[in-house]
Amino acid sequence: MTAASPGQDIRRLLVARALTAPSPLNVQPWMVRFPAPGRIDLFIDPDRILPALDPYFRQILIAHGAFLENLDIAARDQGFRTDIAVFPSGWPGVRLDLTDPIARIDLVEDNTVENDPLGAALSLRCTSRRPYRDSGISPGALTQLSDAYDQCFIPMGVLSDPGSRSTIASFLEQATVIEFAGEERFRELLSFMPVTRNEHRRDGYGLSHLGLSPPSRFFARLRMALLPEERRDAFLKETLIKLARQQAATAAAYGWITTTGNLRVEQLNAGRAFERVALTAASLGLSLQPMNQILSDCPGIEDIRQEFSGFLGIKETRTIQMFFRIGYAAQVPRTSRRPVEDIIR
Ligand SMILES: Cc1cc2nc3c(=O)[nH]c(=O)nc-3n(C[C@H](O)[C@H](O)[C@H](O)COP(=O)(O)O)c2cc1C
């Protein structure tokens, strides 16, 4: 637990801890304002959205849910209760007005508030794209993952049958091919994946986070340096598609979180639930990787998704908000975050 120093605005500390949340492509789409003492308003940063890959902001809202969950856990650590009002300016429709806050958080000092044991995992959780070892996860650990949050409205499904790996890998490979077939989508992906430029960035992620082994990473860097510029993207696309298949095929288990419909509040709550599962996995020494290409809203994926839902036994009417693989793997480097000052406006 990190303690606030005397005179420090507790909100800065809490926001810094909330920022460790996952977000698609590590875009870090959060923006906060401090409109009154003890109050935090959370917004979507309009400059950090993914119009091609996430045109309806579904994934962005999941990231906001994860941020809220982290904030709540971090606040408990400091003896604060969070009173969270989601969409305080009114319930959004299908169109989201980005000038309205997603949530208003009032911090209330409360000495009866209980610490959340997941607080210690905030600094441990990260996405691992490495191949996972072929060792099963104990039923006890799987139960702990399912018990990470209240399953009542947002159930989590788990599949740990090794026989399903190649079918799931094939679904995810097909979805990745379709997702990357859109030039705009692939460009957007590359804008947060600076693998061909030697840039130091505090968002996105690069070659060292893709899950390649050190020799493959060396080879990929070399190929990219030697290939003419116009052929580099094709090589990268091929590598990412191959990786998606390998990653999906080396899971010890798969998990998914579904909601009854696809309301904004359901997307936020799914993000909160997912973050609790991811933090629990981290605290158990398990690696986890969201594999959401099959949940993409791009044309052509809908049919594969329906087949995929059928394969997993998910009712057609439900929305899969997150799909992820779980297993044991070597440690991976953590992705960077922007400084907290960048997200406070
Ligand atoms: C809604 C959402 C969708 C994501 N989809 C994918 C995905 O399809 N593939 C993947 O490798 N990581 C995915 N991620 C993980 C992010 O890329 C990751 O959280 C981000 O790069 C920050 O890194 P970290 O999780 O290690 O902190 C997703 C995360 C979120 C919140």
The ligand as a Gaussian input file, in Angstrom:
#p B3LYP/6-31G(d) Opt

LIG

0 1
 C      -11.326000      -3.812000     -23.415000
 C       -9.947000      -4.368000     -23.584000
 C       -9.636000      -5.130000     -24.709000
 C       -8.365000      -5.689000     -24.861000
 N       -8.109000      -6.488000     -25.949000
 C       -6.903000      -7.073000     -26.069000
 C       -6.659000      -7.990000     -27.128000
 O       -7.526000      -8.276000     -27.956000
 N       -5.422000      -8.570000     -27.204000
 C       -4.440000      -8.305000     -26.296000
 O       -3.347000      -8.854000     -26.410000
 N       -4.658000      -7.440000     -25.268000
 C       -5.859000      -6.833000     -25.128000
 N       -6.111000      -5.993000     -24.080000
 C       -5.030000      -5.730000     -23.099000
 C       -4.403000      -4.369000     -23.337000
 O       -3.682000      -4.331000     -24.544000
 C       -3.515000      -4.017000     -22.144000
 O       -4.338000      -3.901000     -21.015000
 C       -2.748000      -2.729000     -22.321000
 O       -1.811000      -2.848000     -23.351000
 C       -2.044000      -2.325000     -21.023000
 O       -1.127000      -3.311000     -20.639000
 P       -1.248000      -4.109000     -19.271000
 O       -2.546000      -4.838000     -19.263000
 O       -0.060000      -5.020000     -19.282000
 O       -1.205000      -3.110000     -18.159000
 C       -7.367000      -5.430000     -23.885000
 C       -7.683000      -4.668000     -22.748000
 C       -8.958000      -4.147000     -22.598000
 C       -9.291000      -3.347000     -21.368000

